[in-house]
Amino acid sequence: AIICGGGAEKDGIGNGRAAAILMACAGAKILVVDKDLTAAQKTVSMITQKGGSAESIEADLTNEMDCKQIVARALTLYGRLDILDNNIGIAHAGSVVEDSENRWDNLMKVNITPMFLASKHAIPAMKETGGGAIVNISSISALRPRGLTAYSTSKGAVIALTRAMAVDHAADRIRVNCVAPGP
């Protein structure tokens, strides 16, 4: 399994770190991906302390070459890719009137582009071995907006992307689902 956004601050447990630890405890071999290598390594340490198997890699998943590299690394380490957990996101408050174009563009790039690019490279690897599962992390804010307009919009796009990918790749035996956690 590749867990994108698998780090967290210090000893904290965010969605990505929690997913990595739980999947490892269930027997999956994990590649923890984060833009902060130290955070990814901390997750790997937590997994190995529990007897799980994991490696870390630093990547900027808004960059297509980095997305291609993480899939190649998982295939080199484990010989296959069964699970991709797309768990990257940033947020900021504000309405469309209050937000700036630069902040809007950056949030959209960080919250949507990594899911597109990581999936673009993971799907062919999954197809080669008979299928797999992709989990995209959205947010309850996509369904019940509350003052986080750009964030809510980006997480709504994640839901639409998930639905489109599920239809596009069902015949490839690749399940694509979305989780919309709350605070």
Accessible surface in RSA format (square Angstrom, percent):
REM  Atomic radii and reference values for relative SASA: ProtOr
REM  Chains: A
REM  Algorithm: Lee & Richards
REM  Probe-radius: 1.40
REM  Slices: 20
REM RES _ NUM      All-atoms   Total-Side   Main-Chain    Non-polar    All polar
REM                ABS   REL    ABS   REL    ABS   REL    ABS   REL    ABS   REL
RES ALA A   1    14.34  13.2   0.07   0.1  14.27  32.5   0.13   0.2  14.21  37.7
RES ILE A   2     0.00   0.0   0.00   0.0   0.00   0.0   0.00   0.0   0.00   0.0
RES ILE A   3     0.00   0.0   0.00   0.0   0.00   0.0   0.00   0.0   0.00   0.0
RES CYS A   4     0.46   0.3   0.46   0.5   0.00   0.0   0.40   1.0   0.06   0.1
RES GLY A   5    16.26  20.0   0.00   N/A  16.26  20.0   9.79  26.9   6.47  14.5
RES GLY A   6     0.00   0.0   0.00   N/A   0.00   0.0   0.00   0.0   0.00   0.0
RES GLY A   7    10.45  12.9   0.00   N/A  10.45  12.9   0.79   2.2   9.67  21.6
RES ALA A   8    22.04  20.3   6.42   9.9  15.61  35.5  20.70  29.1   1.34   3.5
RES GLU A   9   153.94  88.4 141.31 106.9  12.63  30.1  61.49 118.9  92.45  75.5
RES LYS A  10   182.75  89.2 161.42  99.0  21.33  50.8 118.76 106.9  63.99  68.2
RES ASP A  11    96.31  67.5  83.71  83.3  12.60  29.8  32.51  76.5  63.80  63.6
RES GLY A  12    35.95  44.3   0.00   N/A  35.95  44.3  32.39  88.9   3.56   8.0
RES ILE A  13   103.99  59.2  67.93  50.6  36.06  86.9  68.52  49.3  35.47  96.3
RES GLY A  14    32.78  40.4   0.00   N/A  32.78  40.4  31.78  87.2   1.00   2.2
RES ASN A  15    82.86  57.1  70.10  67.7  12.76  30.7  13.95  33.6  68.91  66.6
RES GLY A  16     4.29   5.3   0.00   N/A   4.29   5.3   0.00   0.0   4.29   9.6
RES ARG A  17     0.04   0.0   0.04   0.0   0.00   0.0   0.00   0.0   0.04   0.0
RES ALA A  18    30.13  27.7  27.51  42.4   2.62   6.0  30.13  42.4   0.00   0.0
RES ALA A  19    22.11  20.3  15.14  23.4   6.98  15.9  21.52  30.3   0.60   1.6
RES ALA A  20     0.00   0.0   0.00   0.0   0.00   0.0   0.00   0.0   0.00   0.0
RES ILE A  21    17.83  10.1  17.70  13.2   0.13   0.3  17.74  12.8   0.09   0.2
RES LEU A  22   124.60  69.4 119.17  85.3   5.43  13.7 119.53  83.9   5.07  13.6
RES MET A  23    40.32  20.9  37.50  24.8   2.83   6.7  39.97  34.0   0.36   0.5
RES ALA A  24     6.74   6.2   1.19   1.8   5.55  12.6   1.19   1.7   5.55  14.7
RES CYS A  25    80.44  60.8  40.89  45.6  39.55  92.9  29.34  74.3  51.10  55.1
RES ALA A  26    93.15  85.7  49.44  76.3  43.72  99.4  62.20  87.6  30.95  82.0
RES GLY A  27    62.24  76.7   0.00   N/A  62.24  76.7  35.74  98.1  26.50  59.4
RES ALA A  28    27.48  25.3  14.15  21.8  13.34  30.3  23.87  33.6   3.61   9.6
RES LYS A  29   114.07  55.6 109.00  66.9   5.07  12.1  54.03  48.6  60.04  63.9
RES ILE A  30     0.00   0.0   0.00   0.0   0.00   0.0   0.00   0.0   0.00   0.0
RES LEU A  31     0.02   0.0   0.02   0.0   0.00   0.0   0.02   0.0   0.00   0.0
RES VAL A  32     0.00   0.0   0.00   0.0   0.00   0.0   0.00   0.0   0.00   0.0
RES VAL A  33     0.12   0.1   0.12   0.1   0.00   0.0   0.12   0.1   0.00   0.0
RES ASP A  34    20.71  14.5  17.46  17.4   3.25   7.7   3.91   9.2  16.80  16.8
RES LYS A  35   159.16  77.6 142.32  87.3  16.84  40.1  94.50  85.1  64.65  68.9
RES ASP A  36    70.70  49.5  64.99  64.7   5.71  13.5  23.88  56.2  46.82  46.7
RES LEU A  37    62.17  34.6  59.21  42.4   2.95   7.4  59.21  41.6   2.95   7.9
RES THR A  38   100.34  71.4  99.02 100.4   1.32   3.1  65.07  87.4  35.27  53.3
RES ALA A  39    11.86  10.9   7.36  11.4   4.50  10.2  11.63  16.4   0.23   0.6
RES ALA A  40     0.00   0.0   0.00   0.0   0.00   0.0   0.00   0.0   0.00   0.0
RES GLN A  41    88.70  49.6  83.89  61.3   4.82  11.5  25.92  55.2  62.79  47.6
RES LYS A  42    70.54  34.4  66.16  40.6   4.38  10.4  31.77  28.6  38.77  41.3
RES THR A  43     0.00   0.0   0.00   0.0   0.00   0.0   0.00   0.0   0.00   0.0
RES VAL A  44    23.90  15.7  23.90  21.6   0.00   0.0  23.90  20.8   0.00   0.0
RES SER A  45    39.79  33.6  35.67  47.6   4.11   9.5  23.53  50.1  16.26  22.8
RES MET A  46    30.92  16.0  28.92  19.1   2.01   4.8  29.97  25.5   0.96   1.3
RES ILE A  47     1.46   0.8   0.37   0.3   1.09   2.6   1.28   0.9   0.17   0.5
RES THR A  48    69.05  49.1  52.77  53.5  16.28  38.8  39.85  53.5  29.20  44.1
RES GLN A  49   140.72  78.7 100.34  73.3  40.38  96.1  44.04  93.7  96.68  73.3
RES LYS A  50   133.24  65.0  95.43  58.6  37.81  90.0  51.42  46.3  81.82  87.2
RES GLY A  51    71.95  88.7   0.00   N/A  71.95  88.7  36.46 100.0  35.50  79.5
RES GLY A  52    19.06  23.5   0.00   N/A  19.06  23.5   9.52  26.1   9.54  21.4
RES SER A  53    52.44  44.3  45.48  60.7   6.96  16.0  30.40  64.7  22.04  30.9
RES ALA A  54     9.84   9.0   0.00   0.0   9.84  22.4   0.00   0.0   9.84  26.1
RES GLU A  55    75.35  43.3  74.24  56.2   1.11   2.6   6.34  12.3  69.00  56.3
RES SER A  56    31.55  26.7  11.36  15.2  20.19  46.5   0.00   0.0  31.55  44.2
RES ILE A  57    21.69  12.3  19.23  14.3   2.46   5.9  21.69  15.6   0.00   0.0
RES GLU A  58    97.74  56.1  82.22  62.2  15.53  37.0  21.09  40.8  76.66  62.6
RES ALA A  59     5.60   5.1   0.00   0.0   5.60  12.7   3.38   4.8   2.22   5.9
RES ASP A  60    73.49  51.5  69.44  69.1   4.05   9.6  28.68  67.5  44.81  44.7
RES LEU A  61     7.87   4.4   2.62   1.9   5.25  13.2   2.62   1.8   5.25  14.1
RES THR A  62    29.75  21.2  17.54  17.8  12.21  29.1  10.09  13.6  19.66  29.7
RES ASN A  63    67.28  46.4  61.85  59.8   5.43  13.1   9.57  23.0  57.71  55.8
RES GLU A  64    71.25  40.9  65.55  49.6   5.70  13.6  22.15  42.8  49.11  40.1
RES MET A  65   126.47  65.5 123.95  82.0   2.51   6.0  99.76  84.8  26.71  35.4
RES ASP A  66    35.00  24.5  34.97  34.8   0.03   0.1   0.69   1.6  34.31  34.2
RES CYS A  67     0.00   0.0   0.00   0.0   0.00   0.0   0.00   0.0   0.00   0.0
RES LYS A  68   109.17  53.3 107.70  66.1   1.47   3.5  54.82  49.3  54.35  57.9
RES GLN A  69    97.09  54.3  91.07  66.6   6.03  14.3  29.44  62.7  67.65  51.3
RES ILE A  70     0.00   0.0   0.00   0.0   0.00   0.0   0.00   0.0   0.00   0.0
RES VAL A  71     8.48   5.6   8.48   7.7   0.00   0.0   8.48   7.4   0.00   0.0
RES ALA A  72    51.90  47.7  47.35  73.1   4.55  10.3  50.60  71.3   1.30   3.4
RES ARG A  73    91.96  38.6  88.35  45.0   3.61   8.6  23.84  32.6  68.12  41.3
RES ALA A  74     1.04   1.0   1.04   1.6   0.00   0.0   1.04   1.5   0.00   0.0
RES LEU A  75    64.59  36.0  56.93  40.7   7.67  19.3  57.24  40.2   7.35  19.8
RES THR A  76   107.56  76.5  75.34  76.4  32.22  76.8  57.83  77.7  49.73  75.2
RES LEU A  77    55.13  30.7  24.29  17.4  30.85  77.5  27.28  19.2  27.86  75.0
RES TYR A  78    46.16  21.6  19.72  11.2  26.44  68.8  25.50  19.2  20.65  25.5
RES GLY A  79    58.19  71.8   0.00   N/A  58.19  71.8  32.26  88.5  25.93  58.1
RES ARG A  80   102.29  42.9  98.13  50.0   4.16   9.9  38.71  52.9  63.58  38.5
RES LEU A  81     1.36   0.8   0.46   0.3   0.90   2.3   1.36   1.0   0.00   0.0
RES ASP A  82    56.29  39.4  54.11  53.9   2.18   5.2  22.74  53.5  33.54  33.5
RES ILE A  83    46.78  26.6  46.78  34.8   0.00   0.0  46.78  33.7   0.00   0.0
RES LEU A  84     0.03   0.0   0.03   0.0   0.00   0.0   0.03   0.0   0.00   0.0
RES ASP A  85     3.60   2.5   3.60   3.6   0.00   0.0   0.00   0.0   3.60   3.6
RES ASN A  86     2.37   1.6   1.86   1.8   0.51   1.2   1.30   3.1   1.07   1.0
RES ASN A  87    18.63  12.8  10.96  10.6   7.67  18.5   0.32   0.8  18.31  17.7
RES ILE A  88    36.71  20.9  31.70  23.6   5.02  12.1  35.67  25.7   1.05   2.8
RES GLY A  89    42.36  52.2   0.00   N/A  42.36  52.2   6.72  18.4  35.64  79.8
RES ILE A  90    61.82  35.2  54.12  40.3   7.70  18.6  61.82  44.5   0.00   0.0
RES ALA A  91    60.34  55.5  28.34  43.7  32.01  72.8  28.46  40.1  31.88  84.5
RES HIS A  92    31.70  17.3  23.63  16.4   8.07  20.7  23.05  23.8   8.65  10.1
RES ALA A  93    68.12  62.6  54.29  83.8  13.83  31.5  54.34  76.5  13.78  36.5
RES GLY A  94    10.39  12.8   0.00   N/A  10.39  12.8   8.95  24.6   1.44   3.2
RES SER A  95    43.30  36.6  41.28  55.1   2.02   4.7  37.59  80.1   5.71   8.0
RES VAL A  96   103.56  68.1  83.67  75.7  19.89  47.9  85.61  74.4  17.94  48.7
RES VAL A  97   135.81  89.4 107.79  97.6  28.02  67.5 114.35  99.4  21.46  58.2
RES GLU A  98   132.68  76.2  95.54  72.3  37.14  88.4  44.53  86.1  88.15  72.0
RES ASP A  99    24.16  16.9   4.50   4.5  19.65  46.5   6.22  14.6  17.94  17.9
RES SER A 100    53.66  45.3  44.25  59.1   9.41  21.7  49.04 104.4   4.62   6.5
RES GLU A 101   136.14  78.2 121.01  91.5  15.13  36.0  45.48  88.0  90.65  74.0
RES ASN A 102   123.31  85.0 116.36 112.4   6.96  16.8  28.27  68.0  95.04  91.9
RES ARG A 103   115.57  48.5 111.29  56.7   4.28  10.2  55.01  75.2  60.57  36.7
RES TRP A 104    75.89  30.5  75.89  36.7   0.00   0.0  55.27  29.5  20.62  33.5
RES ASP A 105    74.43  52.1  68.05  67.7   6.39  15.1  27.84  65.5  46.60  46.5
RES ASN A 106    77.31  53.3  73.20  70.7   4.11   9.9  21.70  52.2  55.62  53.8
RES LEU A 107     0.32   0.2   0.24   0.2   0.08   0.2   0.24   0.2   0.08   0.2
RES MET A 108    32.53  16.8  31.64  20.9   0.89   2.1  25.15  21.4   7.38   9.8
RES LYS A 109   109.11  53.2 104.53  64.1   4.58  10.9  52.72  47.5  56.39  60.1
RES VAL A 110    29.16  19.2  28.98  26.2   0.19   0.4  28.98  25.2   0.19   0.5
RES ASN A 111     0.63   0.4   0.00   0.0   0.63   1.5   0.00   0.0   0.63   0.6
RES ILE A 112    40.25  22.9  40.25  30.0   0.00   0.0  40.25  29.0   0.00   0.0
RES THR A 113    38.00  27.0  35.77  36.3   2.23   5.3  17.89  24.0  20.12  30.4
RES PRO A 114     3.19   2.3   3.13   2.9   0.06   0.2   3.13   2.6   0.06   0.4
RES MET A 115     1.34   0.7   1.34   0.9   0.00   0.0   1.34   1.1   0.00   0.0
RES PHE A 116   101.50  50.8  99.51  61.6   1.99   5.2 100.48  60.9   1.02   2.9
RES LEU A 117    13.02   7.3  13.02   9.3   0.00   0.0  13.02   9.1   0.00   0.0
RES ALA A 118     0.18   0.2   0.18   0.3   0.00   0.0   0.18   0.3   0.00   0.0
RES SER A 119     3.00   2.5   3.00   4.0   0.00   0.0   3.00   6.4   0.00   0.0
RES LYS A 120   100.06  48.8  83.32  51.1  16.74  39.9  44.77  40.3  55.29  58.9
RES HIS A 121    34.45  18.8  28.50  19.8   5.96  15.2  17.95  18.5  16.50  19.2
RES ALA A 122     0.00   0.0   0.00   0.0   0.00   0.0   0.00   0.0   0.00   0.0
RES ILE A 123    12.75   7.3  12.75   9.5   0.00   0.0  12.75   9.2   0.00   0.0
RES PRO A 124    67.70  49.3  65.11  59.4   2.59   9.4  66.72  55.1   0.98   6.1
RES ALA A 125     7.68   7.1   2.26   3.5   5.43  12.3   5.93   8.3   1.76   4.7
RES MET A 126     0.00   0.0   0.00   0.0   0.00   0.0   0.00   0.0   0.00   0.0
RES LYS A 127   105.73  51.6  86.32  53.0  19.41  46.2  37.30  33.6  68.44  72.9
RES GLU A 128   153.11  87.9 113.81  86.1  39.30  93.6  43.55  84.2 109.56  89.5
RES THR A 129    50.96  36.2  26.59  27.0  24.37  58.1  35.72  48.0  15.25  23.1
RES GLY A 130    43.72  53.9   0.00   N/A  43.72  53.9  34.44  94.5   9.28  20.8
RES GLY A 131     8.06   9.9   0.00   N/A   8.06   9.9   4.82  13.2   3.23   7.2
RES GLY A 132    13.15  16.2   0.00   N/A  13.15  16.2  10.10  27.7   3.05   6.8
RES ALA A 133    13.79  12.7  13.73  21.2   0.06   0.1  13.73  19.3   0.06   0.2
RES ILE A 134     0.28   0.2   0.00   0.0   0.28   0.7   0.00   0.0   0.28   0.8
RES VAL A 135    35.00  23.0  35.00  31.7   0.00   0.0  35.00  30.4   0.00   0.0
RES ASN A 136     0.00   0.0   0.00   0.0   0.00   0.0   0.00   0.0   0.00   0.0
RES ILE A 137    17.96  10.2  17.96  13.4   0.00   0.0  17.96  12.9   0.00   0.0
RES SER A 138     2.03   1.7   0.00   0.0   2.03   4.7   0.00   0.0   2.03   2.8
RES SER A 139     7.37   6.2   7.37   9.8   0.00   0.0   1.62   3.4   5.75   8.1
RES ILE A 140    42.94  24.4  42.94  32.0   0.00   0.0  42.94  30.9   0.00   0.0
RES SER A 141    15.53  13.1  15.14  20.2   0.39   0.9   0.39   0.8  15.14  21.2
RES ALA A 142    21.79  20.0   0.00   0.0  21.79  49.6   0.04   0.1  21.75  57.6
RES LEU A 143   109.32  60.9  80.60  57.7  28.72  72.2  84.12  59.1  25.20  67.8
RES ARG A 144   163.22  68.5 155.44  79.2   7.78  18.5  56.18  76.8 107.04  64.9
RES PRO A 145    89.85  65.5  69.31  63.2  20.54  74.7  69.65  57.5  20.20 125.6
RES ARG A 146   206.66  86.8 180.21  91.9  26.45  63.0  64.54  88.2 142.12  86.1
RES GLY A 147    51.69  63.7   0.00   N/A  51.69  63.7  36.91 101.3  14.78  33.1
RES LEU A 148    50.34  28.0  49.80  35.6   0.53   1.3  49.80  35.0   0.53   1.4
RES THR A 149    42.99  30.6  39.43  40.0   3.57   8.5  26.21  35.2  16.78  25.4
RES ALA A 150     0.81   0.7   0.17   0.3   0.64   1.5   0.17   0.2   0.64   1.7
RES TYR A 151    35.32  16.5  35.32  20.1   0.00   0.0  10.74   8.1  24.57  30.3
RES SER A 152     9.41   8.0   6.42   8.6   2.99   6.9   6.68  14.2   2.73   3.8
RES THR A 153    65.03  46.3  53.81  54.6  11.22  26.7  47.15  63.3  17.88  27.0
RES SER A 154     0.00   0.0   0.00   0.0   0.00   0.0   0.00   0.0   0.00   0.0
RES LYS A 155     6.39   3.1   6.39   3.9   0.00   0.0   0.94   0.8   5.44   5.8
RES GLY A 156    27.19  33.5   0.00   N/A  27.19  33.5  20.81  57.1   6.38  14.3
RES ALA A 157    35.80  32.9  26.05  40.2   9.75  22.2  32.08  45.2   3.71   9.8
RES VAL A 158     0.00   0.0   0.00   0.0   0.00   0.0   0.00   0.0   0.00   0.0
RES ILE A 159    29.01  16.5  28.95  21.6   0.06   0.1  28.95  20.8   0.06   0.2
RES ALA A 160    60.65  55.8  53.02  81.8   7.63  17.4  56.47  79.5   4.17  11.1
RES LEU A 161    39.86  22.2  34.46  24.7   5.40  13.6  39.13  27.5   0.73   2.0
RES THR A 162     7.00   5.0   7.00   7.1   0.00   0.0   7.00   9.4   0.00   0.0
RES ARG A 163   170.19  71.5 166.03  84.6   4.16   9.9  59.35  81.1 110.83  67.2
RES ALA A 164    50.97  46.9  41.54  64.1   9.42  21.4  50.38  70.9   0.59   1.6
RES MET A 165    13.87   7.2  13.87   9.2   0.00   0.0  12.03  10.2   1.84   2.4
RES ALA A 166    31.57  29.0  27.78  42.9   3.80   8.6  28.60  40.3   2.97   7.9
RES VAL A 167   122.19  80.4 102.91  93.2  19.28  46.5 107.97  93.8  14.22  38.6
RES ASP A 168    94.14  65.9  68.23  67.9  25.91  61.3  16.14  38.0  78.00  77.8
RES HIS A 169    40.73  22.3  40.73  28.3   0.00   0.0  26.90  27.7  13.83  16.1
RES ALA A 170    64.70  59.5  49.04  75.7  15.66  35.6  52.21  73.5  12.49  33.1
RES ALA A 171   102.25  94.0  62.94  97.1  39.31  89.4  76.23 107.3  26.03  68.9
RES ASP A 172    39.25  27.5  27.45  27.3  11.80  27.9   8.01  18.9  31.23  31.2
RES ARG A 173   181.17  76.1 165.58  84.4  15.59  37.1  61.68  84.3 119.49  72.4
RES ILE A 174     2.95   1.7   0.00   0.0   2.95   7.1   0.54   0.4   2.42   6.6
RES ARG A 175   155.96  65.5 149.97  76.5   5.99  14.3  70.41  96.2  85.55  51.8
RES VAL A 176     8.90   5.9   0.00   0.0   8.90  21.5   0.00   0.0   8.90  24.1
RES ASN A 177    80.60  55.6  78.21  75.6   2.39   5.8  19.82  47.7  60.78  58.8
RES CYS A 178    43.64  33.0  14.13  15.8  29.51  69.4  12.22  31.0  31.42  33.9
RES VAL A 179    71.59  47.1  68.20  61.7   3.39   8.2  71.59  62.2   0.00   0.0
RES ALA A 180    35.41  32.6  14.67  22.6  20.73  47.2  15.16  21.4  20.24  53.6
RES PRO A 181    42.06  30.7  28.62  26.1  13.44  48.9  38.76  32.0   3.30  20.5
RES GLY A 182    45.98  56.7   0.00   N/A  45.98  56.7  14.98  41.1  31.00  69.4
RES PRO A 183   180.17 131.3 101.69  92.7  78.48 285.3 143.01 118.1  37.17 231.0
END  Absolute sums over single chains surface
CHAIN  1 A     9260.4       7281.0       1979.4       5164.1       4096.3
END  Absolute sums over all chains
TOTAL          9260.4       7281.0       1979.4       5164.1       4096.3
